[in-house]
Amino acid sequence: MRRDLMAGCLAALFGAVTMLQASSYRIGSLTSIGPGMFPFLAGAALFICGGAIAASYFLPQDADSSAERMELPDVKAGIFIVLGLVSFILLGERAGLAVASFACVFISAMGAENITWRGSVLLALGLAAGSIVLFHYALKLPLPAFPWSPS
């Protein structure tokens, strides 16, 4: 489909621009990573994926695939995801990482049509616990884990 070609070329272009911009920073080596390493590798991955998507345009297509109908995006899910991110931003420093992570995941999960309240709570509890372990204890992020704990 033509949109595969356009999307692939656009992704490859973004990847190339990202790699070009990242090369102005010190990239370093794998043992001594510089500030430009991650953006450069992310741009390279985007460039490769975009090239692969664009190349799929030139592969033979089935007759059924050209007649596929484009569906509208699920607006409800997008709204809940944005609300979840806003809740994390508003609760992050005031209520701590645990409450902010729980609220973000719970609210975002409620946008899905195939998840229950119980499933949302379990998912939010698991990811909040994982975020505390990873960001507060392992990475020492200067954000309190709980509202009553110091950073």
N, C-alpha and C positions, 0 to 999 in steps of 0.2 A: 504494500500500500504506500501511497505517496507520503502519508504522515509519518511512516517509519523512516523514510529517507530524510524528511525535514527534521524530525526529532533527533535522529542519530547525528546529523550534521550539526545541529545546535548544541547537543551534548558534547560532541567532539570539539567544537569551537570553545565552549566554556572550559573544557579540560585543557585545551592548548593555552588559553589566556591565563588560566590558573597556574599552569606550569611556568609560563613566561614570567608572571609576577613573582612566583615563589623563587625563581632563580636569582632574583635581586637580593634575596636573603642568603645567609650562610647555610648551606645544606648540611655540611659535615659528613660524617661517615656513620655506618651502622653501630660502631662502638661509641661514637661521640656525636649524637644527633644534634643538628643545629635547628634553629627556628624555621628554616625553610623546608625541612625534610618532609613533614607531614603534608603541608599544602602541595608540595611537588608530587608526592606519591598519590595523593587524592586526585590531583589533576590528571596524572597519568592514567589512573584507573578510569576516570570519567572519559578521557580521550579514547581509551581502548574500547570501553563499553559503547560509547557513541559510534565509533567506527564499526563495531560489530552490528549494531542496530541498523546503521545506514547500509551496510553490506547486505543485510537480510532483504532489502528492497530488490536486489538484483537476483535473488533466488526465485525459482519457479513457484508460483502461487496456485493454490487450489481454486476452482471456480467458486466454491462456497465462501472462501475467505474474503473475496472481493465484494460479496454481497452482505457482509456483516454490518450490523447496525450499531452505530455509536450510542452508548447509553449515557445519560446524564450522571454526573458525579453525585454521590450521596452527601447532600448538604448537611443533614443532621449529624453525621459522623464528624465532618469538618468543624462544625460549630462546637461540638463537645470537646474535640481535641484542642481547639483554641482556648475554650474556657478552662480546660485542664492546665494548659501552659500559663494562663493568666493567674490561676489559683496558686501555682508554684511560685510565680514571681512575687505575688502579694504575701504569701505565707512563708517564704524561704527564710528570711532573717528574723521575722517576728515569732513564728511558731516552731521553727527548727526544721531540720532536714526530714525527720520521720513524718511529721504531720504534712509538710509540703509535698513530699513524694507520694504519700498515701492519697492526698486530695487530688493531685495531678493524675495519677493512674486511675483512681476510682471514677473521677469525672470523665476522663477520656474514654474509659472502657464502657461507660453508659451510652456512648454513641453507637456502639455495635448492636446489631439487631439480634445476634445469636448468643448473647451472654446474659446471665441472670444477675440479680442483686448479690446473691451469695458468691457467684463466680467473680464478680467485680471486687467484692471485699477480699476474697482469698488472693486474687491477683495483686491487688493493691498492698495487702499485708506482706506478701512475698517480695515484691519489688521494693517496698519501703525498707524491709529488713536488709535486702541485698544492697540497697543504696547506702544505708548506714555503714555496713561493713566495708564497702568499697571506698566511698568518698570520705567518710569521717575517720574511720580507723586506719585503712590501708593507705589512702592518699593524703590524709591529714588536711582535708579541705577546711578552711577557717569558717565553718558554718556550724552552729550548734546542732547536735543530733536531736535534742528534745528541747521544748521551750524552757525547761527548768535547768538545763545544763549550760555551762559556759562554753564558749567556742574553744 
